Amino acid sequence: MPEELENEPELNPLIRHVWEWFCELNQARNTGGMALSPISYQDIKAWSDMTGTKIMPWEVTALRRIDAAFIQSINLAKG
C-alpha cells in the first residue's frame, strides 16, 4: 500500500457516511466511452430509493463535489 494511504487522516465521523456513499455510487458508475461519466442526480435518487437511504440536500451537494474532484484527479493523472 502506498505510504500516502497508510498515513491518511481519519474522516470526521459526522461526514464519513458521505464518503462511504460516494464509494458505493462510484462502484456502480457508468462510463461514457473514454471518460468517466459524472454521478448524476438520477443515479443518486435511484441509489437512495433502492437502499432506503434518506439523503439531505447538503449531502447530495457533497457527493457531487466529491465526484467532481474525483473525476478531475483521474483526468489529471491521465495527463
N, C-alpha and C positions, 0 to 999 in steps of 0.2 A: 504494500500500500504506500502511495506517495506520502512523504513527510507532511505536506500541506494538509492532507486529510487526517493524518494521525493526530495533528495538533489543532484541529478545528475547534472553534469556540462552541460552547453549549448554546442552543437556541433558547430564547426566553420561553418559558412554559406557556405564557399567555398567547403566543403566536405559533408555537410548534405545530399545532394542528393544521395551520395553513400550508406549511411546508410539506407535511405528510399528505395533504390533499393534492398539492401540486405533483408530488411524486406519483400518486395514483393516476391522476389525469395524464401525466406525461407518458406513462406506460401504455396508455390507450390512444396516444396521439396519431392522427392521420398524417401521412407525409404527402406533400404536394409536388410529386415528381422529384426534382433535385434538391428541394429545400423543405425544411420543416414548416408545417402549417401551424399558425398560432392556435392555441386552445381557444375555441370560440365560446360566446355566451351560451349557445345551444349545447355545446359539449358540457359546460358546467351545469346547466339546467338538467340535462339528461342524467349526468352523474349524480346530482343532488337527488333527483326523483328516484333513481334506481337504488341508491344506497339509503334513502330516507334521511339524508343529512340536511339539517336546517342550516342555511348559509345566509349570512348577513351581507348587505351591500358592501361594507368595507372589506369583507373577506374576498368578495368577487374582485374588487379593485386590486387587492393584494395579490391574488392569484394571477391576474392579468399582467401586473407589473413584474412579478417573478418570472412569468413566461416570457415577457419581452426581453428581460435581462438574459434569460437562458438562451433564447434564440440569437441575441446579439453576440453572446460569448461563443456560441457554436460557429457563427459566421466569421468572427474574428479569428478563431482557431483555424478555419479553412484558408484564411489569407486572402 
